[in-house]
């Protein structure tokens, strides 16, 4: 994982200038986000921000917010899901730095289907699977986190086929976010259990 964005010692002067150039003033939207010491709420949409999930119905119909630099992004969905499951699990995700090992949030249904968020190296994979052991996905989106904490689209797959452009992958990321928020995928159910593991060990 990239160094925390507030760890200024880990960044060069050039990197700091870049981060400052990416900051956008959005004080009117401040109440949409939850404070987290390792995240900046006012960055462009390729940086993760934790939404106040109670305000999601209000956020989703805010036309000004839902487009351009402030629009929700897969990164927002991932950190919001993990935060609502357990803030300590989000902290582990943000600090995970073991390139050859995987951090995984897995919500599995009794019928073997499920939803997963995986981090291995600097690649985040999210989606729904029909059979996890066979790697049989019906929806998948991958992003790569660069050294400055930017999430960049890599690939996407849905029942409509492969995503071919960054824009299409971004759209799939937003689709994942919306579905996960609607279904409250951070909550277990009678027929769905959540297991979080880091390097093969259950957290």
C-alpha positions in Angstrom: 0.0 0.0 0.0 1.2 3.5 -0.6 2.4 5.5 2.4 -0.5 7.3 4.3 -1.2 10.6 2.6 -0.6 12.5 5.8 2.8 11.0 6.3 4.7 14.0 4.9 8.1 12.6 5.7 7.5 9.8 3.2 6.9 12.3 0.4 9.4 14.5 -1.6 8.9 18.2 -2.0 7.8 17.5 -5.6 5.2 15.0 -4.4 3.9 17.4 -1.8 3.5 20.2 -4.4 1.5 17.7 -6.6 -0.8 16.8 -3.7 -1.4 20.5 -3.0 -2.2 21.0 -6.6 -4.9 18.3 -6.4 -6.6 19.8 -3.4 -10.1 21.2 -4.2 -12.1 23.4 -1.9 -15.4 21.7 -1.3 -16.5 23.1 2.1 -20.2 22.8 1.2 -19.7 19.0 1.0 -17.7 18.6 4.2 -20.7 17.1 6.0 -20.8 14.2 3.5 -17.6 12.8 4.9 -16.3 11.2 8.1 -12.9 12.3 9.4 -10.2 9.7 9.2 -6.5 10.5 10.1 -5.1 8.7 7.0 -7.5 10.2 4.4 -8.1 13.6 2.9 -11.7 14.4 2.3 -11.0 17.2 -0.2 -9.0 15.5 -2.9 -9.9 14.7 -6.4 -12.0 11.6 -6.9 -9.0 9.3 -7.4 -8.3 9.6 -3.6 -10.4 7.6 -1.1 -12.9 9.4 1.2 -15.2 7.8 3.8 -18.8 8.8 3.2 -21.3 9.3 6.0 -23.4 6.4 4.9 -26.5 7.9 6.6 -26.3 10.7 4.1 -26.0 8.5 1.0 -29.6 9.1 -0.1 -28.9 12.8 0.0 -25.5 12.5 -1.7 -26.8 10.3 -4.6 -29.4 12.9 -5.7 -27.0 15.9 -5.3 -26.4 16.5 -9.1 -23.6 19.0 -8.5 -21.7 16.6 -6.3 -22.3 13.5 -8.5 -20.3 14.8 -11.4 -16.8 16.1 -12.0 -14.0 16.1 -9.5 -16.3 15.5 -6.5 -18.2 12.5 -7.9 -18.0 9.2 -5.9 -15.3 6.7 -6.9 -14.5 3.0 -6.3 -11.9 4.1 -3.7 -14.6 5.9 -1.7 -16.8 2.7 -1.8 -14.0 0.5 -0.5 -12.9 2.6 2.4 -16.6 3.4 3.3 -17.5 -0.3 3.4 -14.4 -1.2 5.5 -15.0 1.7 7.9 -18.6 0.8 8.5 -17.7 -2.8 9.1 -14.9 -1.9 11.6 -12.7 1.2 11.6 -9.8 -0.9 12.8 -10.2 -3.1 9.7 -9.9 0.0 7.5 -6.8 1.0 9.3 -5.3 -2.5 8.6 -6.2 -2.1 4.9 -4.6 1.3 4.6 -1.4 0.2 6.3 -1.1 -3.2 4.5 2.3 -3.3 3.0 3.1 -7.0 2.2 3.5 -7.2 -1.6 3.3 -11.0 -1.8 0.4 -11.5 0.5 -3.3 -10.6 0.3 -5.6 -8.5 2.5 -9.2 -9.7 1.9 -12.7 -8.7 3.0 -15.0 -11.5 2.0 -18.8 -11.6 2.4 -19.9 -15.1 1.5 -23.5 -16.3 1.0 -24.6 -19.8 2.1 -25.0 -20.8 -1.6 -21.3 -20.1 -2.3 -21.7 -16.7 -4.0 -20.4 -13.5 -2.5 -18.7 -10.2 -2.6 -15.0 -9.5 -2.0 -12.5 -6.7 -1.6 -8.9 -7.8 -2.1 -5.6 -5.9 -1.8 -2.4 -7.5 -3.1 0.6 -5.4 -3.7 -0.8 -2.2 -5.0 -3.8 -3.7 -6.8 -7.3 -3.6 -5.4 -9.8 -6.1 -6.8 -13.5 -5.8 -6.0 -16.5 -7.7 -7.2 -19.1 -10.4 -6.9 -18.3 -14.1 -7.6 -20.3 -17.2 -8.4 -17.6 -19.5 -7.1 -14.6 -18.1 -5.3 -12.5 -21.3 -5.5 -12.9 -21.5 -9.2 -12.4 -17.7 -9.6 -15.7 -17.5 -11.4 -16.6 -13.9 -11.3 -19.8 -12.3 -12.6 -18.6 -8.8 -11.8 -15.0 -7.6 -11.2 -13.2 -4.3 -11.2 -9.5 -3.7 -10.5 -7.6 -0.5 -9.6 -4.0 0.2 -8.9 -2.8 2.5 -6.1 0.2 4.6 -7.2 2.9 5.9 -4.9 0.9 9.1 -4.1 -2.3 7.2 -3.1 -4.1 7.7 -6.4 -6.4 4.9 -7.5 -6.1 4.2 -11.2 -8.4 1.9 -13.3 -6.8 -1.3 -14.5 -9.6 -3.6 -15.7 -13.3 -4.4 -15.5 -15.7 -7.2 -16.1 -19.5 -7.5 -15.9 -22.2 -9.6 -17.4 -22.1 -7.2 -20.3 -18.5 -8.2 -21.0 -15.1 -6.5 -20.6 -14.6 -2.8 -19.9 -12.3 -1.4 -22.6 -11.6 2.2 -21.4 -10.7 3.9 -18.1 -14.1 5.6 -18.2 -15.9 2.3 -18.5 -13.9 0.8 -15.6 -14.7 3.9 -13.5 -18.4 3.4 -14.3 -18.2 -0.2 -13.1 -16.5 1.0 -9.9 -19.4 3.4 -9.3 -21.8 0.5 -10.0 -20.0 -1.6 -7.4 -20.1 1.2 -4.8 -23.9 1.9 -5.3 -24.8 -1.8 -5.1 -22.7 -2.4 -2.0 -24.1 0.7 -0.3 -27.7 -0.3 -1.2 -27.2 -3.8 0.1 -25.1 -2.7 3.1 -22.5 -5.2 2.4 -20.6 -4.5 5.7 -23.4 -6.2 7.6 -23.7 -9.9 8.1 -27.0 -11.8 7.6 -28.5 -15.2 8.5 -27.3 -16.5 5.1 -24.1 -14.3 4.7 -21.0 -14.2 6.8 -18.0 -11.8 6.6 -14.4 -13.0 7.0 -11.5 -10.6 6.9 -8.0 -12.0 6.5 -4.5 -10.6 6.1 -1.8 -12.7 4.8 -4.0 -15.8 5.2 -4.7 -15.1 8.8 -8.2 -14.2 10.0 -8.3 -10.7 11.5 
